Amino acid sequence: MTQKKPAPGDRTAGSLGAAPGSGTAALAELLRERPPRAGSLLVTLFGDALVPRGGRVRLQHLLKTCALFGIGAGRARTALTRLAAEGWFRRERQGRLSTYALSQEGRRWVERASRRIYRPPGWPRPLTWHLLIWPAPPPQELVRELGWLGFGRITAHVLIHPSPDQEALDAVLGAHGAWPEVLVLRDSHARAGPQALAALGARAWRLDALAADYLRYAARFGRLASTLDAPTARDALVARILAVHEYRRLVLRDPLLPRPLLPRGWPGYRAYEVLRSLYHRLLPASEAALDVLFPETRENGAEARAFVARRLVAAFGEESGGGTRDGAVAGESVLRREKHAGRTGDGL
């Protein structure tokens, strides 16, 4: 008896590569070390992979994909409900099926974040220094959100940024009702010597901690890249989303300072090169996995492939060198110290 072929859209997980691939064990270890939070991972999944495909997907397909990252259906549903209540997603029902898509506000946030995630360190842009000055220390929640935009803190009353996203800044200050209390000074002609800039960078931003995190990233994902010689479609997608997810958590708290403010040999360049190299290696297989997991987006697949292939261009300047292998080696000593100290957990 001839076996009936599955209809398009009914393809099973076997199409993702049921047998373990070359990087399956390394991915499992990475997920054990730093299990992602459901809500944060869902935002990464939509921003990196699903929005280019139209951005509206079925709940059952989201739950199946979350399971690849060790996130159960209950956790995923709870995270989606919370994100929808917070205005990130909108839910629609089509008969018995539920679909999710980013809300208009969620799309705006993803677009702002994408400008930071996929552009290389040191990309040319005009600098307009911003000082935010309060008569009394601002609320910690406001300081935390401004930190996500890359603001550094000079004193308890004063925050600074070399060139913030103006739309995002206005939105944060407006949401907290801060306009009546804050003095905003802007200057595109500020002048300072290299010693003053270096001292300002060290004081206003926690560059040492951020540098160590970039080194850890380069080490972890550089090692992962060395195991992914011929990844299955499943492993390619999991590795791609994890690589973007972890990098997003770093770059969104990076002020993306101009070079004179950065220490020599800034490891953010290495981390970007690790991500860029790994991302482009994984694109074909990971896009094939998305065709299987989200068949409702398949008609947009070709356009999405062309769009995401233009992401993560080569970084500017000689400091962007180092590539995957050098980035991995550079972070090994940091990782050894971290494991010895027993540091774990997910900070977002």
Stockholm file with secondary structure:
# STOCKHOLM 1.0

chainA/1-348         MTQKKPAPGDRTAGSLGAAPGSGTAALAELLRERPPRAGSLLVTLFGDALVPRGGRVRLQHLLKTCALFGIGAGRARTALTRLAAEGWFRRERQGRLSTYALSQEGRRWVERASRRIYRPPGWPRPLTWHLLIWPAPPPQELVRELGWLGFGRITAHVLIHPSPDQEALDAVLGAHGAWPEVLVLRDSHARAGPQALAALGARAWRLDALAADYLRYAARFGRLASTLDAPTARDALVARILAVHEYRRLVLRDPLLPRPLLPRGWPGYRAYEVLRSLYHRLLPASEAALDVLFPETRENGAEARAFVARRLVAAFGEESGGGTRDGAVAGESVLRREKHAGRTGDGL
#=GR chainA/1-348 SS CCCCCCCTTCCCGGGGTSSCCTTHHHHHHHHHHSCCCHHHHHHHHIIIIIGGGTSCEEHHHHHHHHHTTTCCHHHHHHHHHHHHHTTSEEEEEETTEEEEEECHHHHHHHHHHHHHHSSCTTCCCCCCEEEEECSSCCCHHHHHHHHHTTCEEEETTEEEESSCCHHHHHHHHHHTTCTTTCEEEEESSCCCCHHHHHHHHHHHSCHHHHHHHHHHHHHHHHHHHHHCSSCCHHHHHHHHHHHHHHHHHHHTTCCCCCGGGSCTTCTHHHHHHHHHHHHHHHHHHHHHHHHHHCGGGGGGHHHHHHHHTTSSCCCSSGGGCCHHHHHHHHHHHHHHHHHHHTCCCCCC
#=GC SS_cons         CCCCCCCTTCCCGGGGTSSCCTTHHHHHHHHHHSCCCHHHHHHHHIIIIIGGGTSCEEHHHHHHHHHTTTCCHHHHHHHHHHHHHTTSEEEEEETTEEEEEECHHHHHHHHHHHHHHSSCTTCCCCCCEEEEECSSCCCHHHHHHHHHTTCEEEETTEEEESSCCHHHHHHHHHHTTCTTTCEEEEESSCCCCHHHHHHHHHHHSCHHHHHHHHHHHHHHHHHHHHHCSSCCHHHHHHHHHHHHHHHHHHHTTCCCCCGGGSCTTCTHHHHHHHHHHHHHHHHHHHHHHHHHHCGGGGGGHHHHHHHHTTSSCCCSSGGGCCHHHHHHHHHHHHHHHHHHHTCCCCCC
//
